[in-house]
């Protein structure tokens, strides 16, 4: 299993997908601070589970699909 994970990591090494995992949580924290600092923790949890996590997963899946389709049309 480890070789498969390493190959996927190499495939996505210099793409927006890797930056997505760092930018989205930072955006979530910044957005929660801007909305209302008094309810920072509850805003962070609510915005993450309702908006940011589903959007991040959908973007990551579509970017991975595009990368895989351009490379080999899923013929491994």
N, CA, C and O atoms as a CHARMM CRD file, in Angstrom:
* protein
*
  304
    1    1 UNK  N      0.82300  -1.19500   0.00000 PROA 1      0.00000
    2    1 UNK  CA     0.00000   0.00000   0.00000 PROA 1      0.00000
    3    1 UNK  C      0.86500   1.25700   0.00000 PROA 1      0.00000
    4    1 UNK  O      0.51800   2.25200  -0.63600 PROA 1      0.00000
    5    2 UNK  N      1.97800   1.21500   0.70500 PROA 2      0.00000
    6    2 UNK  CA     2.86900   2.36600   0.78400 PROA 2      0.00000
    7    2 UNK  C      3.37300   2.79100  -0.59800 PROA 2      0.00000
    8    2 UNK  O      3.40000   3.98900  -0.88000 PROA 2      0.00000
    9    3 UNK  N      3.77800   1.84900  -1.48200 PROA 3      0.00000
   10    3 UNK  CA     4.22100   2.28100  -2.81600 PROA 3      0.00000
   11    3 UNK  C      3.12500   3.00400  -3.61400 PROA 3      0.00000
   12    3 UNK  O      3.42000   3.92300  -4.37700 PROA 3      0.00000
   13    4 UNK  N      1.88000   2.59600  -3.44200 PROA 4      0.00000
   14    4 UNK  CA     0.77800   3.27300  -4.13600 PROA 4      0.00000
   15    4 UNK  C      0.60500   4.70600  -3.62900 PROA 4      0.00000
   16    4 UNK  O      0.38900   5.62900  -4.41400 PROA 4      0.00000
   17    5 UNK  N      0.70300   4.87800  -2.32000 PROA 5      0.00000
   18    5 UNK  CA     0.58600   6.21800  -1.75200 PROA 5      0.00000
   19    5 UNK  C      1.75100   7.10400  -2.17400 PROA 5      0.00000
   20    5 UNK  O      1.56900   8.29300  -2.43800 PROA 5      0.00000
   21    6 UNK  N      2.94000   6.52900  -2.23800 PROA 6      0.00000
   22    6 UNK  CA     4.10100   7.30400  -2.69300 PROA 6      0.00000
   23    6 UNK  C      3.96500   7.72500  -4.14400 PROA 6      0.00000
   24    6 UNK  O      4.32500   8.84400  -4.50900 PROA 6      0.00000
   25    7 UNK  N      3.44000   6.82000  -4.98100 PROA 7      0.00000
   26    7 UNK  CA     3.27100   7.17200  -6.39600 PROA 7      0.00000
   27    7 UNK  C      2.21400   8.26500  -6.56700 PROA 7      0.00000
   28    7 UNK  O      2.37700   9.15800  -7.39800 PROA 7      0.00000
   29    8 UNK  N      1.14000   8.20100  -5.79000 PROA 8      0.00000
   30    8 UNK  CA     0.12800   9.26200  -5.85500 PROA 8      0.00000
   31    8 UNK  C      0.70900  10.59000  -5.37300 PROA 8      0.00000
   32    8 UNK  O      0.40900  11.64300  -5.93500 PROA 8      0.00000
   33    9 UNK  N      1.53100  10.53800  -4.34200 PROA 9      0.00000
   34    9 UNK  CA     2.16000  11.76000  -3.84100 PROA 9      0.00000
   35    9 UNK  C      3.08000  12.37600  -4.89300 PROA 9      0.00000
   36    9 UNK  O      3.09700  13.59400  -5.07200 PROA 9      0.00000
   37   10 UNK  N      3.83800  11.54000  -5.58300 PROA 10     0.00000
   38   10 UNK  CA     4.70800  12.04700  -6.64600 PROA 10     0.00000
   39   10 UNK  C      3.90200  12.62900  -7.80000 PROA 10     0.00000
   40   10 UNK  O      4.30000  13.62100  -8.41100 PROA 10     0.00000
   41   11 UNK  N      2.77800  12.00900  -8.08800 PROA 11     0.00000
   42   11 UNK  CA     1.94800  12.46800  -9.19500 PROA 11     0.00000
   43   11 UNK  C      1.35600  13.85800  -8.92600 PROA 11     0.00000
   44   11 UNK  O      1.21000  14.67100  -9.83800 PROA 11     0.00000
   45   12 UNK  N      1.02200  14.10800  -7.66900 PROA 12     0.00000
   46   12 UNK  CA     0.37500  15.36600  -7.30800 PROA 12     0.00000
   47   12 UNK  C      1.32400  16.34400  -6.62500 PROA 12     0.00000
   48   12 UNK  O      0.88000  17.28700  -5.97100 PROA 12     0.00000
   49   13 UNK  N      2.63300  16.12100  -6.77500 PROA 13     0.00000
   50   13 UNK  CA     3.62900  16.87800  -6.01300 PROA 13     0.00000
   51   13 UNK  C      3.57600  18.38400  -6.26800 PROA 13     0.00000
   52   13 UNK  O      3.52600  19.16500  -5.31800 PROA 13     0.00000
   53   14 UNK  N      3.58700  18.79600  -7.50700 PROA 14     0.00000
   54   14 UNK  CA     3.62800  20.23800  -7.81100 PROA 14     0.00000
   55   14 UNK  C      2.32400  20.70400  -8.44100 PROA 14     0.00000
   56   14 UNK  O      2.32900  21.31300  -9.51100 PROA 14     0.00000
   57   15 UNK  N      1.21800  20.42200  -7.78600 PROA 15     0.00000
   58   15 UNK  CA    -0.08300  20.83400  -8.28300 PROA 15     0.00000
   59   15 UNK  C     -0.78300  21.67000  -7.22200 PROA 15     0.00000
   60   15 UNK  O     -0.29700  21.83600  -6.10400 PROA 15     0.00000
   61   16 UNK  N     -1.93200  22.18600  -7.61000 PROA 16     0.00000
   62   16 UNK  CA    -2.73300  22.97900  -6.67500 PROA 16     0.00000
   63   16 UNK  C     -3.35300  22.09600  -5.59700 PROA 16     0.00000
   64   16 UNK  O     -3.72700  22.59000  -4.53300 PROA 16     0.00000
   65   17 UNK  N     -3.46300  20.80900  -5.85800 PROA 17     0.00000
   66   17 UNK  CA    -4.06400  19.89100  -4.88500 PROA 17     0.00000
   67   17 UNK  C     -3.30300  19.88200  -3.56800 PROA 17     0.00000
   68   17 UNK  O     -3.91700  19.82100  -2.50300 PROA 17     0.00000
   69   18 UNK  N     -1.99200  19.94100  -3.62200 PROA 18     0.00000
   70   18 UNK  CA    -1.22200  19.93100  -2.37800 PROA 18     0.00000
   71   18 UNK  C     -1.35700  21.25800  -1.63200 PROA 18     0.00000
   72   18 UNK  O     -1.36200  21.28700  -0.40100 PROA 18     0.00000
   73   19 UNK  N     -1.46500  22.33600  -2.37300 PROA 19     0.00000
   74   19 UNK  CA    -1.64200  23.64100  -1.73000 PROA 19     0.00000
   75   19 UNK  C     -3.03600  23.77600  -1.12400 PROA 19     0.00000
   76   19 UNK  O     -3.24400  24.53700  -0.18000 PROA 19     0.00000
   77   20 UNK  N     -3.98100  23.03000  -1.67700 PROA 20     0.00000
   78   20 UNK  CA    -5.36100  23.07400  -1.21600 PROA 20     0.00000
   79   20 UNK  C     -5.47700  22.63000   0.24200 PROA 20     0.00000
   80   20 UNK  O     -6.28700  23.17300   0.99400 PROA 20     0.00000
   81   21 UNK  N     -4.67500  21.64900   0.64000 PROA 21     0.00000
   82   21 UNK  CA    -4.74500  21.14300   2.00500 PROA 21     0.00000
   83   21 UNK  C     -4.24200  22.14600   3.02800 PROA 21     0.00000
   84   21 UNK  O     -4.56700  22.02900   4.20900 PROA 21     0.00000
   85   22 UNK  N     -3.46300  23.12000   2.60700 PROA 22     0.00000
   86   22 UNK  CA    -2.98200  24.13700   3.53400 PROA 22     0.00000
   87   22 UNK  C     -3.79800  25.42200   3.45000 PROA 22     0.00000
   88   22 UNK  O     -4.00500  26.08700   4.46400 PROA 22     0.00000
   89   23 UNK  N     -4.25700  25.77400   2.27000 PROA 23     0.00000
   90   23 UNK  CA    -4.98400  27.02200   2.09000 PROA 23     0.00000
   91   23 UNK  C     -6.39900  26.99300   2.66000 PROA 23     0.00000
   92   23 UNK  O     -6.85200  27.98400   3.23400 PROA 23     0.00000
   93   24 UNK  N     -7.08600  25.89800   2.51300 PROA 24     0.00000
   94   24 UNK  CA    -8.48400  25.83700   2.95300 PROA 24     0.00000
   95   24 UNK  C     -8.61900  25.93500   4.47600 PROA 24     0.00000
   96   24 UNK  O     -9.46600  26.70300   4.93300 PROA 24     0.00000
   97   25 UNK  N     -7.85300  25.21800   5.28600 PROA 25     0.00000
   98   25 UNK  CA    -7.97100  25.42800   6.73600 PROA 25     0.00000
   99   25 UNK  C     -7.58400  26.83800   7.18200 PROA 25     0.00000
  100   25 UNK  O     -8.19100  27.39200   8.09900 PROA 25     0.00000
  101   26 UNK  N     -6.58000  27.41200   6.53500 PROA 26     0.00000
  102   26 UNK  CA    -6.21100  28.78800   6.86900 PROA 26     0.00000
  103   26 UNK  C     -7.33900  29.74800   6.49600 PROA 26     0.00000
  104   26 UNK  O     -7.63000  30.68200   7.24300 PROA 26     0.00000
  105   27 UNK  N     -7.96300  29.52900   5.36700 PROA 27     0.00000
  106   27 UNK  CA    -9.10500  30.35200   4.95600 PROA 27     0.00000
  107   27 UNK  C    -10.26900  30.18200   5.93200 PROA 27     0.00000
  108   27 UNK  O    -10.98100  31.14100   6.23200 PROA 27     0.00000
  109   28 UNK  N    -10.45400  28.97600   6.41800 PROA 28     0.00000
  110   28 UNK  CA   -11.52400  28.72700   7.38200 PROA 28     0.00000
  111   28 UNK  C    -11.30200  29.50900   8.67000 PROA 28     0.00000
  112   28 UNK  O    -12.23000  30.12700   9.19100 PROA 28     0.00000
  113   29 UNK  N    -10.08800  29.48300   9.17800 PROA 29     0.00000
  114   29 UNK  CA    -9.77500  30.21700  10.40700 PROA 29     0.00000
  115   29 UNK  C     -9.91100  31.72000  10.18500 PROA 29     0.00000
  116   29 UNK  O    -10.46900  32.42400  11.02600 PROA 29     0.00000
  117   30 UNK  N     -9.40800  32.21000   9.06500 PROA 30     0.00000
  118   30 UNK  CA    -9.51500  33.64800   8.77700 PROA 30     0.00000
  119   30 UNK  C    -10.96800  34.07300   8.61400 PROA 30     0.00000
  120   30 UNK  O    -11.37100  35.13000   9.09900 PROA 30     0.00000
  121   31 UNK  N    -11.74200  33.25600   7.93900 PROA 31     0.00000
  122   31 UNK  CA   -13.15400  33.57800   7.73500 PROA 31     0.00000
  123   31 UNK  C    -13.90600  33.59700   9.06400 PROA 31     0.00000
  124   31 UNK  O    -14.75500  34.46200   9.28300 PROA 31     0.00000
  125   32 UNK  N    -13.60200  32.65300   9.94900 PROA 32     0.00000
  126   32 UNK  CA   -14.25600  32.61500  11.25500 PROA 32     0.00000
  127   32 UNK  C    -13.87200  33.81700  12.10800 PROA 32     0.00000
  128   32 UNK  O    -14.70700  34.34600  12.84100 PROA 32     0.00000
  129   33 UNK  N    -12.62200  34.25200  12.02200 PROA 33     0.00000
  130   33 UNK  CA   -12.20500  35.44000  12.77800 PROA 33     0.00000
  131   33 UNK  C    -12.86500  36.70000  12.25300 PROA 33     0.00000
  132   33 UNK  O    -13.20900  37.59300  13.02700 PROA 33     0.00000
  133   34 UNK  N    -13.04600  36.77800  10.93600 PROA 34     0.00000
  134   34 UNK  CA   -13.67300  37.96100  10.35600 PROA 34     0.00000
  135   34 UNK  C    -15.17300  38.02600  10.63600 PROA 34     0.00000
  136   34 UNK  O    -15.72500  39.11300  10.80800 PROA 34     0.00000
  137   35 UNK  N    -15.82300  36.88700  10.68100 PROA 35     0.00000
  138   35 UNK  CA   -17.27400  36.88600  10.89100 PROA 35     0.00000
  139   35 UNK  C    -17.63300  37.39200  12.29100 PROA 35     0.00000
  140   35 UNK  O    -18.36000  38.37400  12.43900 PROA 35     0.00000
  141   36 UNK  N    -17.11600  36.71300  13.30400 PROA 36     0.00000
  142   36 UNK  CA   -17.39400  37.12300  14.67200 PROA 36     0.00000
  143   36 UNK  C    -16.36000  36.47700  15.59400 PROA 36     0.00000
  144   36 UNK  O    -16.45900  35.28400  15.88100 PROA 36     0.00000
  145   37 UNK  N    -15.37900  37.23200  16.05800 PROA 37     0.00000
  146   37 UNK  CA   -14.31500  36.64500  16.89000 PROA 37     0.00000
  147   37 UNK  C    -14.81600  36.06000  18.21300 PROA 37     0.00000
  148   37 UNK  O    -14.15600  35.20800  18.80600 PROA 37     0.00000
  149   38 UNK  N    -15.96800  36.51300  18.66600 PROA 38     0.00000
  150   38 UNK  CA   -16.48100  36.02500  19.93700 PROA 38     0.00000
  151   38 UNK  C    -16.89700  34.54700  19.85300 PROA 38     0.00000
  152   38 UNK  O    -16.77600  33.80900  20.83000 PROA 38     0.00000
  153   39 UNK  N    -17.38100  34.12700  18.69100 PROA 39     0.00000
  154   39 UNK  CA   -17.81000  32.74400  18.48800 PROA 39     0.00000
  155   39 UNK  C    -16.84400  32.01900  17.55400 PROA 39     0.00000
  156   39 UNK  O    -17.26900  31.30500  16.64600 PROA 39     0.00000
  157   40 UNK  N    -15.56700  32.20100  17.77600 PROA 40     0.00000
  158   40 UNK  CA   -14.54000  31.67000  16.87800 PROA 40     0.00000
  159   40 UNK  C    -14.59100  30.13900  16.75700 PROA 40     0.00000
  160   40 UNK  O    -14.57000  29.60900  15.64600 PROA 40     0.00000
  161   41 UNK  N    -14.65700  29.43700  17.87300 PROA 41     0.00000
  162   41 UNK  CA   -14.61200  27.96800  17.84700 PROA 41     0.00000
  163   41 UNK  C    -15.84700  27.39500  17.18500 PROA 41     0.00000
  164   41 UNK  O    -15.73400  26.51800  16.32900 PROA 41     0.00000
  165   42 UNK  N    -17.01800  27.86700  17.55700 PROA 42     0.00000
  166   42 UNK  CA   -18.24300  27.32900  16.96200 PROA 42     0.00000
  167   42 UNK  C    -18.34300  27.69700  15.48500 PROA 42     0.00000
  168   42 UNK  O    -18.80300  26.89000  14.67800 PROA 42     0.00000
  169   43 UNK  N    -17.91800  28.90600  15.12300 PROA 43     0.00000
  170   43 UNK  CA   -17.91700  29.28500  13.70900 PROA 43     0.00000
  171   43 UNK  C    -16.95100  28.41900  12.90300 PROA 43     0.00000
  172   43 UNK  O    -17.26700  28.00200  11.78800 PROA 43     0.00000
  173   44 UNK  N    -15.78700  28.15100  13.46100 PROA 44     0.00000
  174   44 UNK  CA   -14.80000  27.33500  12.75900 PROA 44     0.00000
  175   44 UNK  C    -15.33900  25.93600  12.50400 PROA 44     0.00000
  176   44 UNK  O    -15.22400  25.41500  11.39500 PROA 44     0.00000
  177   45 UNK  N    -15.92400  25.33100  13.52600 PROA 45     0.00000
  178   45 UNK  CA   -16.46600  23.97800  13.37700 PROA 45     0.00000
  179   45 UNK  C    -17.63000  23.97100  12.40000 PROA 45     0.00000
  180   45 UNK  O    -17.71200  23.08300  11.55100 PROA 45     0.00000
  181   46 UNK  N    -18.52400  24.93100  12.50100 PROA 46     0.00000
  182   46 UNK  CA   -19.69300  24.96600  11.62200 PROA 46     0.00000
  183   46 UNK  C    -19.30900  25.23500  10.17300 PROA 46     0.00000
  184   46 UNK  O    -19.77200  24.53200   9.27500 PROA 46     0.00000
  185   47 UNK  N    -18.47300  26.23800   9.93100 PROA 47     0.00000
  186   47 UNK  CA   -18.09700  26.55000   8.55900 PROA 47     0.00000
  187   47 UNK  C    -17.27000  25.43400   7.94000 PROA 47     0.00000
  188   47 UNK  O    -17.38700  25.17400   6.74200 PROA 47     0.00000
  189   48 UNK  N    -16.44000  24.77200   8.73200 PROA 48     0.00000
  190   48 UNK  CA   -15.61900  23.69000   8.20500 PROA 48     0.00000
  191   48 UNK  C    -16.48800  22.52600   7.74800 PROA 48     0.00000
  192   48 UNK  O    -16.32500  22.01900   6.63800 PROA 48     0.00000
  193   49 UNK  N    -17.41800  22.10200   8.61200 PROA 49     0.00000
  194   49 UNK  CA   -18.20200  20.91200   8.29000 PROA 49     0.00000
  195   49 UNK  C    -19.27600  21.17300   7.24500 PROA 49     0.00000
  196   49 UNK  O    -19.65300  20.25300   6.51800 PROA 49     0.00000
  197   50 UNK  N    -19.77400  22.38300   7.15000 PROA 50     0.00000
  198   50 UNK  CA   -20.85800  22.67400   6.20800 PROA 50     0.00000
  199   50 UNK  C    -20.33900  23.13600   4.85700 PROA 50     0.00000
  200   50 UNK  O    -20.90000  22.75300   3.83000 PROA 50     0.00000
  201   51 UNK  N    -19.29600  23.94000   4.82300 PROA 51     0.00000
  202   51 UNK  CA   -18.88800  24.57200   3.57400 PROA 51     0.00000
  203   51 UNK  C    -17.50300  24.15500   3.09700 PROA 51     0.00000
  204   51 UNK  O    -17.35500  23.68700   1.96800 PROA 51     0.00000
  205   52 UNK  N    -16.50400  24.31500   3.92700 PROA 52     0.00000
  206   52 UNK  CA   -15.13200  24.16600   3.45800 PROA 52     0.00000
  207   52 UNK  C    -14.71300  22.72600   3.18500 PROA 52     0.00000
  208   52 UNK  O    -14.05900  22.46600   2.17500 PROA 52     0.00000
  209   53 UNK  N    -15.06500  21.79400   4.04300 PROA 53     0.00000
  210   53 UNK  CA   -14.65900  20.40000   3.83400 PROA 53     0.00000
  211   53 UNK  C    -15.29100  19.80500   2.57700 PROA 53     0.00000
  212   53 UNK  O    -14.56500  19.20400   1.78500 PROA 53     0.00000
  213   54 UNK  N    -16.61000  19.93600   2.34600 PROA 54     0.00000
  214   54 UNK  CA   -17.17100  19.39200   1.10100 PROA 54     0.00000
  215   54 UNK  C    -16.60400  20.04600  -0.15600 PROA 54     0.00000
  216   54 UNK  O    -16.37500  19.36900  -1.15900 PROA 54     0.00000
  217   55 UNK  N    -16.37900  21.35200  -0.10900 PROA 55     0.00000
  218   55 UNK  CA   -15.79600  22.02800  -1.27400 PROA 55     0.00000
  219   55 UNK  C    -14.36400  21.57800  -1.52100 PROA 55     0.00000
  220   55 UNK  O    -13.95900  21.38400  -2.66700 PROA 55     0.00000
  221   56 UNK  N    -13.59500  21.41200  -0.44500 PROA 56     0.00000
  222   56 UNK  CA   -12.21700  20.97100  -0.60100 PROA 56     0.00000
  223   56 UNK  C    -12.15900  19.56000  -1.16600 PROA 56     0.00000
  224   56 UNK  O    -11.34400  19.28400  -2.04600 PROA 56     0.00000
  225   57 UNK  N    -12.99800  18.67400  -0.68100 PROA 57     0.00000
  226   57 UNK  CA   -13.00300  17.30200  -1.18600 PROA 57     0.00000
  227   57 UNK  C    -13.44300  17.23100  -2.64500 PROA 57     0.00000
  228   57 UNK  O    -12.88700  16.45800  -3.42500 PROA 57     0.00000
  229   58 UNK  N    -14.43600  18.03400  -3.01300 PROA 58     0.00000
  230   58 UNK  CA   -14.88800  18.03900  -4.40400 PROA 58     0.00000
  231   58 UNK  C    -13.80700  18.59200  -5.33100 PROA 58     0.00000
  232   58 UNK  O    -13.57100  18.03800  -6.40500 PROA 58     0.00000
  233   59 UNK  N    -13.15500  19.67100  -4.93000 PROA 59     0.00000
  234   59 UNK  CA   -12.06600  20.23100  -5.73300 PROA 59     0.00000
  235   59 UNK  C    -10.90400  19.25700  -5.85600 PROA 59     0.00000
  236   59 UNK  O    -10.34600  19.08500  -6.93900 PROA 59     0.00000
  237   60 UNK  N    -10.54400  18.62400  -4.75800 PROA 60     0.00000
  238   60 UNK  CA    -9.43000  17.67200  -4.78400 PROA 60     0.00000
  239   60 UNK  C     -9.74300  16.47700  -5.68500 PROA 60     0.00000
  240   60 UNK  O     -8.88200  16.01800  -6.43600 PROA 60     0.00000
  241   61 UNK  N    -10.97400  15.97800  -5.60800 PROA 61     0.00000
  242   61 UNK  CA   -11.35300  14.83900  -6.44100 PROA 61     0.00000
  243   61 UNK  C    -11.36900  15.20900  -7.92000 PROA 61     0.00000
  244   61 UNK  O    -10.92300  14.42500  -8.75800 PROA 61     0.00000
  245   62 UNK  N    -11.87400  16.37900  -8.24400 PROA 62     0.00000
  246   62 UNK  CA   -11.92000  16.78300  -9.65800 PROA 62     0.00000
  247   62 UNK  C    -10.52000  17.06500 -10.21000 PROA 62     0.00000
  248   62 UNK  O    -10.23800  16.73400 -11.36200 PROA 62     0.00000
  249   63 UNK  N     -9.64600  17.66600  -9.41000 PROA 63     0.00000
  250   63 UNK  CA    -8.27800  17.90800  -9.86200 PROA 63     0.00000
  251   63 UNK  C     -7.51400  16.60000 -10.04900 PROA 63     0.00000
  252   63 UNK  O     -6.73100  16.46300 -10.98900 PROA 63     0.00000
  253   64 UNK  N     -7.73800  15.65100  -9.16500 PROA 64     0.00000
  254   64 UNK  CA    -7.09800  14.34500  -9.30300 PROA 64     0.00000
  255   64 UNK  C     -7.61700  13.61400 -10.53000 PROA 64     0.00000
  256   64 UNK  O     -6.85200  12.96600 -11.24500 PROA 64     0.00000
  257   65 UNK  N     -8.90800  13.71800 -10.77100 PROA 65     0.00000
  258   65 UNK  CA    -9.50200  13.08700 -11.95700 PROA 65     0.00000
  259   65 UNK  C     -8.93300  13.68100 -13.24600 PROA 65     0.00000
  260   65 UNK  O     -8.59900  12.94600 -14.17500 PROA 65     0.00000
  261   66 UNK  N     -8.82500  15.00100 -13.30300 PROA 66     0.00000
  262   66 UNK  CA    -8.25900  15.65000 -14.49200 PROA 66     0.00000
  263   66 UNK  C     -6.81500  15.21400 -14.71200 PROA 66     0.00000
  264   66 UNK  O     -6.41900  14.92200 -15.84000 PROA 66     0.00000
  265   67 UNK  N     -6.04100  15.17000 -13.65700 PROA 67     0.00000
  266   67 UNK  CA    -4.63500  14.77100 -13.76300 PROA 67     0.00000
  267   67 UNK  C     -4.51700  13.32700 -14.25300 PROA 67     0.00000
  268   67 UNK  O     -3.68100  13.02700 -15.10500 PROA 67     0.00000
  269   68 UNK  N     -5.33400  12.45100 -13.72800 PROA 68     0.00000
  270   68 UNK  CA    -5.28800  11.04100 -14.11400 PROA 68     0.00000
  271   68 UNK  C     -5.76400  10.83900 -15.55400 PROA 68     0.00000
  272   68 UNK  O     -5.20200  10.02700 -16.29000 PROA 68     0.00000
  273   69 UNK  N     -6.78600  11.56900 -15.94700 PROA 69     0.00000
  274   69 UNK  CA    -7.31100  11.42200 -17.30200 PROA 69     0.00000
  275   69 UNK  C     -6.32400  11.95700 -18.34400 PROA 69     0.00000
  276   69 UNK  O     -6.20000  11.37700 -19.42300 PROA 69     0.00000
  277   70 UNK  N     -5.63000  13.03700 -18.04400 PROA 70     0.00000
  278   70 UNK  CA    -4.63400  13.56000 -18.95600 PROA 70     0.00000
  279   70 UNK  C     -3.43600  12.61700 -19.07700 PROA 70     0.00000
  280   70 UNK  O     -2.84100  12.49700 -20.14800 PROA 70     0.00000
  281   71 UNK  N     -3.09200  11.96100 -17.99100 PROA 71     0.00000
  282   71 UNK  CA    -1.90300  11.12600 -17.98600 PROA 71     0.00000
  283   71 UNK  C     -2.10700   9.80300 -18.71700 PROA 71     0.00000
  284   71 UNK  O     -1.29100   9.42400 -19.55700 PROA 71     0.00000
  285   72 UNK  N     -3.19000   9.10300 -18.40100 PROA 72     0.00000
  286   72 UNK  CA    -3.29200   7.75500 -18.94200 PROA 72     0.00000
  287   72 UNK  C     -4.70500   7.30100 -19.27400 PROA 72     0.00000
  288   72 UNK  O     -4.88600   6.15400 -19.68100 PROA 72     0.00000
  289   73 UNK  N     -5.68800   8.12900 -19.12300 PROA 73     0.00000
  290   73 UNK  CA    -7.07900   7.73600 -19.35600 PROA 73     0.00000
  291   73 UNK  C     -7.44000   6.51000 -18.53100 PROA 73     0.00000
  292   73 UNK  O     -8.20900   5.66400 -18.98800 PROA 73     0.00000
  293   74 UNK  N     -6.90000   6.40000 -17.33000 PROA 74     0.00000
  294   74 UNK  CA    -7.16100   5.32100 -16.37200 PROA 74     0.00000
  295   74 UNK  C     -6.77600   3.95000 -16.92500 PROA 74     0.00000
  296   74 UNK  O     -7.42900   2.95500 -16.61100 PROA 74     0.00000
  297   75 UNK  N     -5.74200   3.88700 -17.72900 PROA 75     0.00000
  298   75 UNK  CA    -5.25500   2.60800 -18.23600 PROA 75     0.00000
  299   75 UNK  C     -3.89200   2.33200 -17.62700 PROA 75     0.00000
  300   75 UNK  O     -2.85800   2.68100 -18.19700 PROA 75     0.00000
  301   76 UNK  N     -3.90400   1.71300 -16.48300 PROA 76     0.00000
  302   76 UNK  CA    -2.66600   1.48900 -15.76200 PROA 76     0.00000
  303   76 UNK  C     -2.04500   0.14900 -16.02400 PROA 76     0.00000
  304   76 UNK  O     -0.99000  -0.16100 -15.47100 PROA 76     0.00000
